[in-house]
Amino acid sequence: MTNLLPDIASKTATSYSGFDFDASSRIWKISRDNKIYLSWIDKFLSDGLRENFLNVLIHYVQKYSPGHASNLSDRFRELSRFLHSINGVVGNLSSSDLINYRATLDREHEWYLGSLRGFLKTWIDLGYSGIDKEVFNLLDGWRIKGNIKGRAVQCLSPTDGPLSDIEFSALHQALTDAFEEEKIELESLCLIQLFIATGRRPSQLGDLKNKDFIEARSKDGLVEYLLNVPRRKQRGKSWRAEFKTFALSPEIGSLIKSYIEKNRTMMNNLAINISLSKEEIPIFPAWRKIKEIASTSIAEFDLLLQTEACHRVTSDLSLELKNTINALLIPSERTGKPLKVFPTRLRRTLATRAAREGFGELIIAELLDHPDTQNARVYTENVPEHVDAINKAVAQQLAPLAQAFAGMVVKKESDAKRGDDLSSRVRCENGNVGTCGHYGFCGALAPIACYTCRNFQPWIDAPHEDVLNSLIAERNRILEITKDQTMASINDRTILAVTQVIQICEKRRAITHQETSHG
């Protein structure tokens, strides 16, 4: 068979993502996110097998996504490492080699061989030597199980699975408070809100450009915000070739709009000449790279804007999400420790909440931008449910872990910030429960919203128990009417916050009583 692939000696090749790389090098940078490290081939492979492997790998780098090509290189490296540990330098692959390697793989890692099967078949089809003829028939006859999917969802893992409703609510509250207190930047807030709202992969958010954000106004004057999210993992499609439109809430839409305007101002401050529309600028720009190429010609800069060069590395976006949320120390009522959040966990949360609302696998697959329903099935076949009924006993156990109360308990009204202002009193049906320390306008529903607000100052001797009883009674009433735990659980975090206030007040009164008795 004629070899139509570029010979390694020609050195330069171009990846699927449009990155030129030196094929004779031992490090191939094939996209903004992916590098293939190849120093191992000199130790594990003979000269002939090494040359053939590299030519097949170049084929994958040119024709398939960077992640897929990088994964195949890793899988072949592990096979080569195993064979080298037995017989030394690998000169060719036989059926017995693959049989022996398969015997080392447990159920969780059997998919490694599934990935390799396609690679080795392509190797044979392209006419390269180094693989025995009977390997093709062996691979065709094997039934290899795929990667185990959905385990964290099915077992409701408190560290890797979908967030509970209380954790989800706590995450939103913590982000809002942190932004108001200027503890997190606008960029971080926008990034995290897009992860939560869209469930998209970091690479997809990293691919966004300004032109993907659309502000539309209807005839009646209502403003709608849309986001054209580039698709990933679509075989045979180039970068940013396909999009899916996602509707954003007005709150998130206005945030993204403000952030884009901020980026435009930064570009103007850098005094960079761009002949292309500034809509080509990434929503999450790699500012260091932009500053590096700022001195290039206008034509060259315009060309770079149409590539991945000015977009942030995907791993940076994931790291920013994790580090930002880790720094907020959001309590989890399930672990009693700070909440750990990563992009995949937010995707699982989005799909889980959709399944609990009754959406089928087709809708969930569409929501997650999957090409088929096999991965969405895990959410609908065994609908995860972790909205257990919260009564007083359960609330007393969970309240210290959830830490839903964000304010400060005061002994009496005069000790509170704005305690001399009668309009700051927070009332319930049976009297006043505390003081609002916020000077601006607040349209939240008191006293329900107050207990999870950082400006609330509950009084020790106030009817908090009445508020708790009212909330639990309302929860039971909604559940009786709707038979829907999700609907009934809407104020569960507030129930935990009120319970926590009651517990704090009881401890304070006990300490005061002790001091009085010994006085």
C-alpha positions, 0 to 999 in steps of 0.5 A: 500500500502506498504511504501517502502520509508525510514522512517523519524526515519532512519534519513539519506537519499540521494538526487538526487544530491548525498547529504546525509542529516538528514531527521529528521532535519528541514534544508535539504541540497540537492545540492550545491545550494538548501536547504529546510527549514522545521521549518514551519511544526511544526507550521502548520501541525499535527503530522500525516500529518507532517510525511506523508508530509516529506516522500512524500517530501523525495521521490521527493528529491531522484527522482527529481531535487533539484529545483523541490523538493524545489519548491514543498516544498514551494508550500505546505508551502503556502497552509498550511499557508493559511489553518492554518490561517482559521482553525488552525493546518492542520490535513488533506486536503479536496476538499473544502480546495483546492477549497478555496485556488484556489479562493485566486490565481489570474491568475499570481499565478494559476500555484502554484496549478498546481505544487501542483497537481502532488505532491498531486497525488503522495502522494495519489499514494504512499498510505499515509493518510491525503488527502481525497479520492475525492481530486484525482477526483477534481484535475483530473477535474481541468484545471489549467493555467500554468505560464505566459511566455514571458511577458517581451519579448512581451512588450519589457520591458526596465528593464527585456526584451531583450537588444536593439542592442545599449545596447548590443553593449554598454555592449560589449564595456564596458566589453572590456574597463574595462578588458583593464583597469584592472577594472574586473578580467579574471574570471568575464569577462569569466563568463559574455562572456559565459552568453552572447554567450551561453545563458545558465543558471547559474547552467549549467555554474557552472557545467562546468569542465575543460574537457568540454572545447575542443580546436580542430585544423583542417587540415588547421591549424585553431583552433576551440573552443568547450564547452560541456555544461551539461544539466539541467532540464532533468527529470530522468537524473543524474548530468552531464549525458547529454551535448550539444556542443556549438561552441565558437568564437576564442576570447571567446575561447582564453579567456577561455583557458587563464582562465583555465590555470590560475586556474591550476596554482592556484591548483599547488600553493596550492600543492594539490595532485590529482590522477585524471586528473586535467581536473575534476577541475571545470571551476568556482571552489569554492576555499574556499571549495577546500582549506578546503578539501586540507588536505584530502587524495588523494582518498577522494579528487578525489571522491569530484572532481566527485561531486558538492562539488568543484563547485561554488554555482549558486547564486554566479555566478548570483550575480557576473554577476549582480555586475560586470555589475552594477559597470560599470554603462553602460548607457541605451538609453531607460531608461537613467539609468545604464543598469541592466543585469541578466542571464535570460535577456541575455537568452532573448536577445540571443533568441530575436536576433535569432528570428529577424534573421529569425530562427524558434522555433525549432532552438530557443528551441535548442539554449536555451536547451529547451526540447520542443518549448512551451517557444520558441514560444513567440519569433517567434509568435510576433517577438520583433523589437526595431530597429527603424530608427535613423535619426538626430532628433532621434539621438539628443534625444537618444545621451545624454541618450546612452552616447556612446562617451567614449573619451574626446573633446579637443579644438585643436590638440595641447591640445590632448595627442599625439597632436604633432604626425601627425600620430595620426590624425584621418581623414574622407573624408573632413578632420581631426576630432581628435587625437588618444591617443593610442600608440599601434597598432589599426586595427579598421576602422577609423573614425567610430570605433573611436567615441566609443573608450576611446582613441579618442580626437575629436577636437571642430572645426572639420567636425563631422557633415560630419561624421554623415551625411555619417553614416546616409546616409549609414544606409539608403542605407543598409536598401534600399538594404537589407530591414533589420533593423538589418543590417542597424542598425550596426552603430547606436551606432556610430551615437549616439556617433558622435551626442553626440560629436557634442552636446558637441562641440556646448556647448563648442563653445557657452561657448567660445562665451559667454566668448568672448562677456563679455570679 
